[in-house]
Amino acid sequence: MEKSIPVKKTFLFNRVVILSLVAIIVFFAGFSKAVHAKTAREIDASADAALDRFYEQVEGAKEVARKAKGLLILPDVKKAGLIVGGEYGQGALRIRGKTVDYYRLISGSIGIQIGAQAKDIVIAFMTNDALKSFRTSKGWEAGLDGNVALITVGGGASVTTMISNHPILGFVYDVKGFIGDFSLKGAKFTKIDMSQ
């Protein structure tokens, strides 16, 4: 006698797969638009808005910004995956409140993942050595060239303790959509040549 898969489970699984595929198609349609080289003015305007959200949504954000030697602000970073995933964003590196360079983030991943999301990321370089290492690298990779202590918004970690114990802090906030992975490990950051 043949076993049959219950219709409800099959329907639900198919629906999840179809919705995920639609979300990924929509994401990559927007992704191709996002990948175009933005102007310095566009990146700065987006970074200003992301920094405002950082101050509003992350407890202790102003203290982090005050003590940091530099802040890399990456607004509206896009990520999508269906087994194979990709992530992309552009942002501004600010020292003492002024943009000194522009960077892009690119990462890829393989594993159990379905969905799409957009989020803001702020990476705070708390020591001069960490900032110098980032700026002099031709392709800085999180987890390889520097460990980023990722702080979960609302996770209860004391920002003061994190500031004193980690040279690089990472904040992921204003998340829209769902993919369930907030790791920065393997994300590669490269400087954008704005003169071209």
C-alpha positions in Angstrom: 0.0 0.0 0.0 1.4 3.4 -1.0 1.9 6.1 1.6 0.5 9.5 0.7 1.6 12.8 2.0 -1.2 14.7 3.6 -2.5 17.4 1.3 -2.4 20.1 3.9 1.4 19.7 4.5 2.2 19.5 0.8 0.1 22.6 0.2 1.7 24.5 3.0 5.2 23.5 1.9 4.5 24.5 -1.7 3.1 27.8 -0.6 6.2 28.6 1.6 8.5 27.8 -1.3 6.5 29.8 -3.8 6.3 32.8 -1.4 10.0 32.6 -0.8 10.8 32.5 -4.5 8.6 35.5 -5.1 10.3 37.4 -2.2 13.7 36.5 -3.6 12.8 37.6 -7.2 11.4 40.9 -5.8 14.5 41.3 -3.7 16.9 40.7 -6.6 15.0 43.0 -8.8 15.5 45.7 -6.2 19.1 44.3 -5.6 20.1 45.0 -9.2 18.9 48.6 -8.7 20.8 48.9 -5.4 24.0 47.6 -6.9 24.3 50.6 -9.2 27.0 52.9 -8.1 25.4 55.5 -5.9 26.8 59.0 -5.7 28.5 60.2 -2.6 25.6 62.5 -1.9 23.1 59.6 -2.1 25.2 57.4 0.2 25.7 60.3 2.7 21.9 61.0 2.8 21.1 57.4 3.4 23.8 57.2 6.1 22.4 60.2 7.8 19.0 58.6 8.0 20.4 55.3 9.2 22.4 57.1 11.9 19.2 58.8 13.1 17.5 55.4 13.3 20.6 54.1 15.2 20.2 56.8 17.8 16.5 56.1 18.1 16.5 52.3 18.2 19.7 51.3 19.9 20.1 52.1 23.6 23.5 53.6 24.2 24.1 54.4 20.6 25.2 58.0 21.3 27.7 56.8 23.8 29.1 54.3 21.2 29.3 57.1 18.6 31.0 59.5 21.0 33.7 56.9 22.0 34.3 55.3 18.6 37.3 56.3 16.6 35.2 55.7 13.4 31.8 54.5 12.4 31.0 52.6 9.3 27.3 53.2 8.5 25.7 50.8 6.0 22.0 51.7 5.4 19.4 49.4 3.9 21.7 46.3 3.4 19.9 43.7 1.3 20.1 40.0 1.9 18.2 37.1 0.3 18.7 33.4 0.2 17.2 30.1 -0.9 19.9 27.6 0.1 22.5 30.0 -1.5 22.3 33.5 -0.2 23.8 36.9 -1.0 24.1 40.3 0.8 25.0 43.7 -0.5 25.2 47.3 0.7 27.0 50.6 0.4 27.9 53.0 3.2 30.0 55.7 4.6 33.0 55.6 7.0 32.8 58.6 9.3 35.5 59.9 11.7 34.6 62.6 14.1 31.2 63.0 12.2 32.7 63.5 8.8 32.7 61.1 5.9 36.3 60.0 5.0 35.6 57.1 2.7 32.8 55.0 1.1 32.6 51.2 1.3 30.6 48.3 -0.1 29.7 45.2 1.7 29.4 41.9 -0.2 28.9 38.4 1.3 27.7 35.0 0.2 26.5 32.0 2.1 25.4 28.4 1.6 23.1 26.6 4.1 19.6 26.3 5.3 18.1 29.8 4.6 15.0 31.0 2.9 13.8 34.6 2.8 14.8 38.2 2.2 15.5 41.2 4.4 16.8 44.7 4.5 18.6 46.1 7.5 20.9 48.9 8.7 24.3 48.0 10.0 26.7 50.2 12.0 30.2 49.0 12.7 32.0 51.0 15.4 35.8 50.9 15.5 36.6 51.5 19.2 40.4 51.6 18.9 42.8 53.4 16.6 44.5 50.1 15.7 41.2 48.5 14.6 40.3 51.5 12.5 43.7 51.7 10.9 43.6 47.9 10.1 40.2 48.4 8.4 41.3 51.5 6.4 44.6 50.1 5.1 43.1 46.7 4.1 42.3 46.2 0.4 39.4 43.9 1.2 38.6 43.7 5.0 36.7 40.5 5.9 34.8 40.3 9.2 35.9 37.4 11.3 39.2 37.0 9.4 40.8 40.5 9.5 38.9 41.6 12.6 36.4 40.1 15.0 33.1 42.1 15.2 31.3 41.8 18.5 27.7 41.8 17.2 25.3 43.4 19.6 21.6 42.2 19.4 19.3 45.2 19.8 17.1 44.5 22.8 19.4 41.6 23.8 20.2 43.1 27.2 23.9 43.4 26.8 25.5 46.4 28.5 26.9 48.7 25.8 29.4 50.1 28.4 30.8 46.6 29.0 31.0 45.9 25.3 32.8 49.2 24.6 35.5 48.5 27.1 36.0 44.8 26.1 35.8 44.8 22.2 37.8 46.8 19.7 35.0 46.4 17.0 31.3 46.5 17.7 28.6 45.7 15.2 24.9 46.7 15.4 22.2 45.3 13.2 18.9 47.2 13.5 15.8 48.4 11.6 15.4 44.9 10.1 12.6 44.4 7.5 11.7 41.0 6.2 13.1 37.7 7.6 16.0 35.5 6.9 17.0 34.7 10.5 20.8 35.3 10.3 22.5 38.4 11.7 26.1 37.2 11.5 28.7 39.5 9.8 31.3 36.7 9.6 32.6 36.4 6.1 31.2 39.8 5.0 33.8 41.5 2.9 34.2 45.3 2.9 36.0 47.2 0.1 36.5 50.8 -0.5 34.5 52.5 -3.3 36.5 54.7 -5.6 34.2 57.7 -6.0 36.4 59.3 -8.6 35.3 57.0 -11.4 
